[in-house]
Every structure is written in C-alpha cells, then in structure tokens.
Amino acid sequence: MRAMKWINPGISAIVFALCLAAGLAGCAARATDVLTNPEVFGRSADDLHYAWAQVDKNGKVIAVVDGRPGALESDEISAIVFSPDGSHYAYSARNGSKWRMVADGAPLGPEVDEINPACVVYSPDGNRLAYGARLDQKWHVVMDGRVDLKAGYDSLASFAFSPDGRRFACVAGSDAKQAVVADDRPGRFYDTTSEPVWSPDGKRLGYAATEDNLHFVVLDGSEGKPYDWVGPPVFSFDGRHFAYGAAKGEKRLVVTDGTKEGPEYEMPLNIDPIAFGPKDHRLAYAVKKDGQWVMVVDGREGPGYVDIALGSIALNPSGKGFAYIAAVPGAWVVVENSRHSPSYDETAGGGQLTYSADGRHLIYGARKNKKWFIVLDGKAGAELDYKEITAPTFSPDGKHIMYNGRKGKKWFVVVDGAAGPSYDSVHRPLLTNKGVEYLAEREEEDSLLRCRLPFTSAEAGRTVETKLSPLPKEDPAEICKPCRQQQDLLNEEE
C-alpha cells in the first residue's frame, strides 16, 4: 500500500510533538545570530497565527507573534508553540545558564538547566501546558508551571493530553527501560513502548509494548495477548471498542477488543491505517491477499486491486457506506460501496475523499489527461483551468465547497467555484459556516496578508485583505519556507 504522489504548497503540515531525551541543538535563536533563525518559527494548527524570533536593538532575542514584537528579552529562545486554537503561545528562554518557560509573553514555572523545545505541548482546549525540563541529570514533567521534583527520569517522550484536556500521559525512560506515565503514575517498565493513545472520551489509555521479544498492547494497565508484532491501538468514537494490527510469523491480522482475531493475511509492512466509523463501530482496513490489495469493512472483503492509496478510506458519517482510492493497471479509481468510478491519472490531496457532515455527499478532486475537475456525488464537473488543485472540502453545514488552485506559480482560494485574488503562497484556509480565513503572501509585499471571505455581511463575496506587520527584512520568505520548498519542487517538474 502506497501514498499517492501529492505536492501542495497551499497546506502546511501539523507535526506531532515527539520529545527526545536531550534538547534539540540548532532549534533556538541566540543574541549572536545576525539573522532570524528560520527554525525558530511557529505557526498555529489552523495556520492563522504565526511567530518568529529576532534580535532587537539591545542585542537581545525577542519573540514576534502575529507581527507584534514581545517585550521580554532573552539571550536565546527556542521554537515557538501555539495552542491548537492559536489563542496561546509558549517558548523556552535562556538567560545566562538557566532556562525558563514563557507563556503568552510572561515567565512560567521555575528556572531549570534545560527545556526540550520538542516537548512543549498544549492541551486540546489550550487551557493547560506541559513541557519537559531537566534539573541536574533528571528530566521532569512540568504541568502548568508546577514540577514534581520526586518524579525524575533519564528521558521523556511522546507527550499526549486526553482529548478533553483533563488527563496527560507520556513515555518515560529509566535504566534503558520505558514506561508510560499517566496522570503522574508510571506504569510497568518495558523494553520499549509506543506513544500513548487516548480514547476520544479520554477514559481509556492504550499503547504497544515490547518485552523479551514479545509484543502486546497494554490497555488501561492490562497486558493483552503477545504476538510477534503489534501496532498501537485505535479506538472507536465512543471509546467502547479498540483494534490493532498484529503479526503471527509471516501473517498479519487485526485484533478487535483484545480477543477477537480477524482472518490472517499476507505480510505487508503492517496493517495501517485502521479506521473506525466517525459515529459508529464500523471497522475498515486494507490488506494484501493473493497478490492483490483488498479493503476489509466489518469483516467483509471488497474486490482486489493493484494497490490502495494509503489513508484514503473515508467512512460515511451517516453509517451508510464508505469510499477509498484504489489502483487499477495504469490508473486510479474511487471505490464507493464496492462500485468504482471512471479511471483517473491522479486524485487531489494524496487520496483525500470527503463526505459532508450529514453523509449525503461525497466530494474529491481528480485529474485526467492533464485536466483537473471536481467530482461531486460521482458526477465530474467542468474541466478546471488549474495546473494543480488541493482536495476540495465542505463547510460544516455542507452549503459551501472550497479548494486551492494553481495557475503557473500563482495560487487562488476557490469557494463555490469563484476564485479569489492570486498569491505566491497560501496557507491552509479555514472554512466555516460564516466564511473563509487564511494567511497568504505576495512576493512584492514584505508582509503576510490575513485574508477573509465572509459569507454573510456587508462584505459578503469579497475577499478582505489586512496587511500584517512586516516580516524580517533579511529574508521575508522564511515565514513561508515550507511552502516555497514545495513550490521549488513544482517548478522542477515543469
């Protein structure tokens, strides 16, 4: 199973924070830096807030958040992290030999010997902040500025809040062993553990562990049946069920609720990803059988294909049906409820299929003979005059459709078929029932633009641009560096 080819400068990645035992060298800006360090840059998950570090007139490093320079001066600061909704930000700052966390521009917590910038994590609601700090030779979890000096470890990794933000877990290392620490209580130490996985309701916690070459899943502190390999668990939407991939010798299978073993299949790298329905307990995954790839939904095998696009499975929120992208000789097709579409050369978004929230509509972008078009409920729209498009998506109420399109080197945000202004880079637009909002850049400007397209107001139907504070004059492109790196790849293809 492979990922489909996709290069999209209009969308930036959301990176899961994996903590390492030691601090990350090179991920901080110092007062001796002449230019802003491009690695000390932050962007919120919705791409509507941004930050960077720069040296002020006093030779000290400050954080610039949403174009506004902060007042707190330091000798060095680390990468800047935003809360999921972008309303809060944090970074670690060094003065002299000591480090301290800074949250929303104010010092937080004690001074410590080191803070790992990759271990700074907000809860999903943004109300809590956890980070890993070293005091002497031990690493500690600091929660909301408070540190438990009694709980020290050789290393810390994989910080994870529960979805409701009330609980917290991470992986701790001690004497070459690893344990998952949940709510300040360490579990059993194993040879290795995976990152902790919370159920959607935050009531259950699971992870994969290894001990003496045996692999098993630990759920709520109880060890499951050992296998030759296991993957981390995946929970159903209500947390009542879970599933994971496992290996018996050269065969792969899916285990449900710790005891129900599915059929055994040929051995790909793994069975991944496993998907539960968004509102029910339907279970879907792709496997290899007799040299072909098949999609298994609720234990029923679909037809065989040359390949299935990694992560393309979409389960209808209404519980009625599913869709995925599969390969036939020389082309790709979209399979919905075991019926496949006409063949395509490529689909937008690396194989992203999107159902409307009520499950009544399915939309995706496709390319045939160098022409892109939108497919809605199985019907292909008119050919689009774009060299590239991103995967289309619905507004939450299903009334609006949005995607990004590229003509030459210019990008446009297209809403309900109407293209907005052109830009050199477009950060991932946020589509709501009230309108669209995004950050964009034009080469001739030295600032980012905050762009709004309201659906209901006096400005409805017109894109409103607000010029934000100037970017660092030394290299204003650094704030969109990931976008530009992908744009360079596109240029090479042309």
HUZIBEL-V797127 format. One record per run of one state. SS is the DSSP state (h for helix, s for strand, l for the rest). FROM is the first residue (numbers start at 1). TO is the last residue. Records with the same first field share a line. If there is no record, write none. Layout:
SS->FROM-TO / FROM-TO
This chain:
l->1-1 / 3-27 / 31-40 / 44-49 / 56-60 / 66-67 / 70-73 / 75-75 / 79-80 / 83-88 / 96-97 / 104-105 / 113-113 / 123-128 / 136-137 / 144-145 / 148-152 / 154-154 / 162-167 / 175-176 / 183-184 / 187-189 / 191-191 / 194-196 / 199-204 / 212-213 / 220-221 / 224-226 / 228-228 / 231-233 / 236-241 / 249-250 / 257-259 / 262-264 / 266-274 / 277-282 / 290-291 / 298-299 / 302-304 / 306-306 / 310-313 / 316-321 / 329-330 / 337-338 / 341-343 / 345-345 / 351-353 / 356-361 / 369-370 / 377-378 / 381-383 / 385-387 / 390-392 / 395-400 / 408-409 / 416-417 / 424-424 / 427-429 / 432-434 / 442-446 / 455-462 / 471-475 / 494-494
s->2-2 / 28-30 / 41-43 / 50-55 / 61-65 / 68-69 / 74-74 / 76-78 / 81-82 / 89-95 / 98-103 / 106-112 / 114-122 / 129-135 / 138-143 / 146-147 / 153-153 / 155-161 / 168-174 / 177-182 / 185-186 / 190-190 / 192-193 / 197-198 / 205-211 / 214-219 / 222-223 / 227-227 / 229-230 / 234-235 / 242-248 / 251-256 / 260-261 / 265-265 / 275-276 / 283-289 / 292-297 / 300-301 / 305-305 / 307-309 / 314-315 / 322-328 / 331-336 / 339-340 / 344-344 / 346-347 / 354-355 / 362-368 / 371-376 / 379-380 / 384-384 / 388-389 / 393-394 / 401-407 / 410-415 / 418-423 / 425-426 / 430-431 / 435-441 / 447-454 / 463-470
h->348-350 / 476-493
